[in-house]
Amino acid sequence: MRATPRALRPLTKTRLHEEIMEQIKDRIISGDLPPGAALPPERVLAEQLGVNRTTVREALHKLESMGLIEIKHGSGVFVRNYLESGGLELARHLLVLDGQANMPVFMNLHQLRRLLLPEMSADAAAHRSARDLDELQDTVFAHDDMPLAERDWRVHNIIARASGNVLAVLLINAFTQFTRDAIEPYFIDEANRRRSMKFHRDICAAIEKQDGSKARRVMAEVLAFAEVQSLKAIEPQPKSKAKLTPKLKAKAKLTPKPKLPSKMTPKAKSTRRAT
């Protein structure tokens, strides 16, 4: 028998629909609300959470755009299998679960970077234009007050554009958006800062010489280093969870939890077939 699902929490954020979305998202990702489960009607959710139906509707539309639910007018709202329907928008929200860094997903992200970025760098070395090289050198060797995290993103973005693969560019942008808050501690550490600056110089030299093998190796080496150091910055907790940075903690404050109606359990799955 499935355990009684966790209740949603009272709302504390200014943008209430975002907190509603986060709470329901967490319950879907954790398995409390499996594919096919029916959510309570808007009216019931609004009463339980102390908000108006418009706020609930905003949250549901956001969840639908993420591929987490399906709104069937006249039938109800049903949980989807996010492994079949989710995309990059959902990926960003998977990094935090129940107010904690979702370590398995952080590991997945690092693995994906290891698979994609070295080959992207080799392609950049092979296909870069003189303009690409000028922009990369200007970024790497500029004497300005640009934060190192911003410079690092620019280096990766230029490399992605030089590869000629527009999807690589969009993925690099997505990776940066996913981890912007979590990587803050990485660039505070002086050893990490020195390693990043060395990477910038080395990858720039490899791309200048159009040496794809070296560019691939340089990227792979820095990714291996960065993975170890960035995961250290997210201190492990029991059950594969980890502490968040102060900025991420502010996004996930926990408060007492009211009860939700039983219709939110998997037993409501049969409602999906109702006409």
C-alpha positions in Angstrom: 0.0 0.0 0.0 1.3 3.4 -0.9 2.0 5.7 2.0 -0.2 8.8 2.4 1.4 11.5 0.2 2.9 14.6 1.7 0.7 17.6 2.0 1.3 20.9 0.3 2.6 23.8 2.5 1.1 27.2 3.2 2.5 29.8 0.9 5.0 32.5 1.8 6.4 33.9 -1.5 5.3 37.0 -3.3 4.7 35.1 -6.5 2.4 32.5 -5.0 1.9 30.5 -8.2 5.6 29.7 -8.3 5.5 28.2 -4.8 2.4 26.2 -5.7 4.2 25.0 -8.8 7.3 24.0 -6.8 5.3 22.0 -4.2 3.4 20.0 -6.8 6.5 19.6 -8.9 8.4 18.1 -5.9 5.6 15.6 -5.2 5.5 14.5 -8.9 9.3 14.1 -9.1 9.5 12.2 -5.8 6.8 9.8 -6.9 4.1 10.8 -4.4 2.0 11.7 -7.5 2.7 9.0 -10.1 1.7 9.2 -13.8 -2.1 9.1 -14.2 -2.8 10.5 -10.7 -5.5 13.2 -10.7 -5.0 16.5 -9.0 -7.9 18.1 -7.0 -10.0 20.7 -8.9 -8.8 24.3 -9.0 -11.4 25.2 -6.4 -10.2 22.6 -3.9 -6.6 23.6 -4.4 -7.4 27.2 -3.9 -9.2 26.5 -0.7 -6.5 24.3 0.7 -3.7 26.8 -0.1 -5.6 30.0 0.8 -5.2 31.6 -2.7 -7.6 32.5 -5.5 -8.3 30.2 -8.4 -6.4 32.5 -10.8 -3.2 31.9 -8.9 -3.8 28.1 -8.9 -4.5 28.3 -12.7 -1.2 30.1 -13.3 0.7 27.3 -11.4 -1.1 24.6 -13.3 -0.3 26.2 -16.7 3.4 26.4 -15.7 3.4 22.7 -14.7 1.7 21.8 -18.0 4.4 23.8 -20.0 7.1 21.8 -18.1 5.5 18.5 -19.2 4.5 17.5 -15.7 0.7 17.5 -16.0 -2.0 17.5 -18.6 -5.0 19.7 -18.3 -8.0 18.0 -19.9 -10.9 20.4 -20.0 -14.0 18.8 -18.8 -12.1 15.8 -17.3 -9.5 17.2 -14.9 -5.8 17.6 -14.4 -3.6 14.5 -14.6 0.1 13.8 -13.9 2.2 12.9 -16.9 5.3 10.8 -17.1 7.9 13.5 -17.1 10.5 11.1 -18.5 8.4 11.0 -21.7 7.1 14.6 -21.8 9.7 16.8 -20.0 12.3 19.1 -21.6 15.0 21.6 -20.7 12.6 23.8 -18.8 11.9 20.9 -16.4 15.6 20.0 -16.2 16.3 23.3 -14.5 13.6 22.6 -11.8 14.9 19.1 -11.1 18.1 20.5 -9.5 16.2 21.4 -6.3 13.9 18.9 -4.7 12.2 19.5 -1.3 14.4 22.5 -0.6 17.6 20.5 -1.1 20.1 20.2 -3.9 19.1 17.1 -5.9 22.6 15.4 -6.0 21.7 12.6 -8.5 20.6 15.3 -11.0 23.7 17.4 -10.4 25.7 14.3 -11.2 23.7 13.7 -14.3 24.4 17.3 -15.4 28.2 16.8 -14.9 28.1 13.6 -16.9 26.2 15.3 -19.7 28.9 18.1 -19.8 31.6 15.5 -19.9 30.0 13.8 -22.9 29.3 17.0 -24.9 31.8 19.7 -24.2 35.1 18.0 -25.1 33.7 17.2 -28.6 32.3 20.7 -28.9 35.7 22.1 -28.2 37.4 19.9 -30.8 34.8 21.1 -33.3 35.4 24.7 -32.3 39.2 24.3 -33.0 38.5 22.8 -36.4 35.8 25.3 -37.5 36.6 28.6 -35.7 36.9 31.7 -37.7 39.3 34.6 -37.3 36.5 36.5 -35.7 35.8 33.7 -33.2 39.4 33.6 -32.2 39.6 37.4 -31.8 36.5 37.3 -29.5 37.9 34.4 -27.5 41.3 36.1 -27.0 39.7 39.4 -26.1 37.6 37.6 -23.4 40.5 35.5 -22.0 43.1 38.2 -21.9 41.0 41.3 -21.1 42.2 43.4 -18.2 38.8 44.4 -16.8 36.7 43.8 -13.7 34.4 41.2 -15.2 33.6 38.5 -12.6 35.4 35.2 -13.3 32.1 33.3 -13.4 30.9 35.6 -16.1 34.2 35.3 -18.0 34.0 31.5 -17.8 30.5 31.5 -19.2 31.6 33.8 -22.1 34.5 31.5 -22.9 32.2 28.5 -23.1 29.7 30.4 -25.1 32.3 31.5 -27.7 33.6 28.0 -28.0 30.1 26.7 -28.5 29.4 29.3 -31.2 32.7 28.6 -32.9 31.7 24.9 -33.1 29.0 25.9 -35.6 26.4 23.9 -33.6 23.5 26.2 -32.6 22.1 23.5 -30.2 25.4 23.4 -28.4 25.1 27.1 -27.8 21.6 26.8 -26.4 22.7 23.9 -24.2 25.7 25.9 -22.8 23.3 28.7 -22.0 20.9 26.3 -20.3 23.7 24.7 -18.3 24.7 28.1 -17.0 21.1 29.1 -16.1 20.7 25.7 -14.3 23.7 26.1 -12.1 24.2 29.9 -11.7 23.4 29.9 -8.0 25.0 26.6 -7.1 28.4 27.4 -8.6 28.9 30.6 -6.7 31.1 28.8 -4.0 33.3 27.3 -6.7 34.6 30.6 -8.0 35.2 31.9 -4.4 38.0 29.3 -3.9 41.3 30.7 -5.0 42.6 27.4 -6.3 39.5 27.0 -8.4 39.9 30.5 -9.8 43.5 29.8 -10.8 42.5 26.6 -12.4 39.8 28.3 -14.4 42.1 31.0 -15.6 44.7 28.4 -16.7 41.9 26.6 -18.6 41.0 29.8 -20.4 44.6 30.3 -21.6 45.1 26.7 -22.6 41.8 26.3 -24.5 42.4 29.6 -26.3 45.9 28.4 -27.4 44.5 25.1 -28.6 41.8 26.8 -30.6 44.2 29.3 -32.0 46.4 26.5 -33.4 43.2 24.6 -34.5 44.4 21.6 -32.5 41.2 19.6 -32.0 42.9 16.9 -29.9 44.4 19.3 -27.5 41.2 21.3 -27.2 39.3 18.1 -26.4 41.8 17.1 -23.8 42.0 20.6 -22.1 38.2 20.7 -21.8 37.9 17.1 -20.5 40.6 17.8 -17.8 39.0 21.0 -16.5 35.6 19.4 -16.4 36.9 16.5 -14.3 38.5 19.0 -11.9 35.5 21.3 -11.8 33.1 18.3 -11.1 35.1 17.3 -8.0 35.4 20.8 -6.7 31.9 22.0 -7.4 30.4 18.9 -5.7 32.6 19.5 -2.7 31.0 23.0 -2.5 27.6 21.4 -2.1 28.0 19.6 1.2 26.4 16.1 1.1 23.5 15.4 3.3 21.7 12.0 4.1 19.9 10.3 1.3 21.9 11.8 -1.5 20.9 15.4 -0.7 23.0 18.4 -0.1 23.0 21.9 1.4 22.2 24.8 -0.8 23.9 28.1 -1.2 22.2 30.9 0.8 20.6 32.2 -2.4 19.1 28.8 -3.2 18.0 28.4 0.5 16.0 31.6 0.2 14.1 30.0 -2.7 13.0 27.0 -0.7 11.9 28.0 2.8 10.0 25.3 4.6 6.8 26.0 6.6 4.2 23.8 8.3 2.1 21.6 6.0 -1.7 21.5 5.7 -3.5 18.4 4.5 -4.7 17.9 1.0 -7.8 16.0 0.0 -7.4 12.3 -0.8 -8.2 12.9 -4.5 -4.6 13.8 -4.9 -3.6 10.1 -4.4 -3.1 7.6 -7.2 -6.6 6.2 -6.5 -8.0 9.1 -8.5 -6.3 7.6 -11.6 -9.6 6.0 -12.6 -11.1 9.6 -13.0 -8.9 9.9 -16.1 -11.3 7.6 -17.9 -14.4 9.5 -16.9 -16.4 11.3 -19.5 
